[in-house]
Amino acid sequence: VCAERIDIGDDVLIAWGCTIVDHDSHPVAWSHRQHDVVAYGNGKKDWSKVKIRPVRIGNKSWIGFNATILEGVTVGEGAIIGAESVIAKDVPPFTIWGGNPARFIRELRDDER
Ligand SMILES: CC(C)(COP(=O)(O)OP(=O)(O)OC[C@H]1O[C@@H](n2cnc3c(N)ncnc32)[C@H](O)[C@@H]1OP(=O)(O)O)[C@@H](O)C(=O)NCCC(=O)NCCS
């Protein structure tokens, strides 16, 4: 779900049910989001207070089923995201992460890269 920018590299596997967003949809402050639904319906939603940060999915990465990648995240080259994970922080290249919040599982060995 892209407001501004989501880059997906080459040879990436994205399994079923994944959600990748480059924005939070609504501002954190209630006073700034209280009219969002009506405004959106009228085509007048104010996006200026919504956090929007680009997402980058690196080459050769693999995103497991039902994973969620949140705004601002960079998934490094060849990284693996376990099924059902929620990724809110950058994932270094050639590492495996899983869970909610996602934790570091391990680094890929040379013969797995
Ligand atoms: C990410 C994945 C590939 C890791 O496989 P692996 O390297 O063989 O990992 P292991 O099964 O040895 O598990 C290692 C640790 O990670 C944990 N783990 C594995 N997958 C996890 C996940 N999705 N979420 C949270 N933790 C996970 C295990 O519980 C284990 O924890 P421990 O060290 O505390 O015992 C795999 O677990 C996975 O998520 N597979 C789903 C793939 C998929 O989505 N396929 C759809 C078609 S593309």
The ligand as a MOL file (V3000), in Angstrom:
LIG
                    3D

  0  0  0     0  0            999 V3000
M  V30 BEGIN CTAB
M  V30 COUNTS 48 50 0 0 0
M  V30 BEGIN ATOM
M  V30 1 C 12.0900 -18.0290 8.2660 0
M  V30 2 C 12.2190 -19.5400 8.0630 0
M  V30 3 C 12.5140 -19.8330 6.6040 0
M  V30 4 C 13.4190 -19.9060 8.9790 0
M  V30 5 O 13.7680 -21.2230 8.7920 0
M  V30 6 P 15.0380 -21.8720 9.5460 0
M  V30 7 O 16.2800 -21.1270 9.2910 0
M  V30 8 O 15.0100 -23.3210 9.1900 0
M  V30 9 O 14.7160 -21.6380 11.0860 0
M  V30 10 P 14.4080 -22.7270 12.2280 0
M  V30 11 O 13.1480 -23.4560 11.9020 0
M  V30 12 O 15.6520 -23.5090 12.4630 0
M  V30 13 O 14.1270 -21.7930 13.4910 0
M  V30 14 C 15.1580 -21.0210 14.0840 0
M  V30 15 C 14.5620 -20.1710 15.1820 0
M  V30 16 O 13.7230 -19.1880 14.5720 0
M  V30 17 C 12.3860 -19.2680 15.0670 0
M  V30 18 N 11.4810 -18.9830 13.9470 0
M  V30 19 C 11.4480 -19.6200 12.7470 0
M  V30 20 N 10.5150 -19.0880 11.9600 0
M  V30 21 C 9.9480 -18.0940 12.6700 0
M  V30 22 C 8.9120 -17.1760 12.3940 0
M  V30 23 N 8.2800 -17.1740 11.2140 0
M  V30 24 N 8.5780 -16.2930 13.3470 0
M  V30 25 C 9.2210 -16.2960 14.5580 0
M  V30 26 N 10.2190 -17.1410 14.8690 0
M  V30 27 C 10.5650 -18.0230 13.9350 0
M  V30 28 C 12.2710 -20.6890 15.5890 0
M  V30 29 O 11.2810 -20.7820 16.5720 0
M  V30 30 C 13.6590 -20.9240 16.1430 0
M  V30 31 O 13.7320 -20.2610 17.3920 0
M  V30 32 P 14.7630 -20.7710 18.5510 0
M  V30 33 O 16.1560 -20.5890 18.0000 0
M  V30 34 O 14.4700 -19.8710 19.7120 0
M  V30 35 O 14.4440 -22.2120 18.7990 0
M  V30 36 C 10.9620 -20.3340 8.4230 0
M  V30 37 O 10.8210 -20.5300 9.7960 0
M  V30 38 C 9.6590 -19.6860 7.8910 0
M  V30 39 O 9.1400 -18.6740 8.3670 0
M  V30 40 N 9.1010 -20.3590 6.8750 0
M  V30 41 C 7.9160 -19.8930 6.1690 0
M  V30 42 C 8.3100 -19.6760 4.7300 0
M  V30 43 C 7.1590 -19.1700 3.9110 0
M  V30 44 O 6.5390 -18.1780 4.2000 0
M  V30 45 N 6.8490 -19.8780 2.8370 0
M  V30 46 C 5.7500 -19.4910 1.9620 0
M  V30 47 C 6.0800 -19.6730 0.4940 0
M  V30 48 S 7.1380 -18.3720 -0.1630 0
M  V30 END ATOM
M  V30 BEGIN BOND
M  V30 1 1 1 2
M  V30 2 1 2 3
M  V30 3 1 2 4
M  V30 4 1 2 36
M  V30 5 1 4 5
M  V30 6 1 5 6
M  V30 7 2 6 7
M  V30 8 1 6 8
M  V30 9 1 6 9
M  V30 10 1 9 10
M  V30 11 2 10 11
M  V30 12 1 10 12
M  V30 13 1 10 13
M  V30 14 1 13 14
M  V30 15 1 14 15
M  V30 16 1 15 16
M  V30 17 1 15 30
M  V30 18 1 16 17
M  V30 19 1 17 18
M  V30 20 1 17 28
M  V30 21 1 18 19
M  V30 22 1 18 27
M  V30 23 2 19 20
M  V30 24 1 20 21
M  V30 25 1 21 22
M  V30 26 2 21 27
M  V30 27 1 22 23
M  V30 28 2 22 24
M  V30 29 1 24 25
M  V30 30 2 25 26
M  V30 31 1 26 27
M  V30 32 1 28 29
M  V30 33 1 28 30
M  V30 34 1 30 31
M  V30 35 1 31 32
M  V30 36 2 32 33
M  V30 37 1 32 34
M  V30 38 1 32 35
M  V30 39 1 36 37
M  V30 40 1 36 38
M  V30 41 2 38 39
M  V30 42 1 38 40
M  V30 43 1 40 41
M  V30 44 1 41 42
M  V30 45 1 42 43
M  V30 46 2 43 44
M  V30 47 1 43 45
M  V30 48 1 45 46
M  V30 49 1 46 47
M  V30 50 1 47 48
M  V30 END BOND
M  V30 END CTAB
M  END
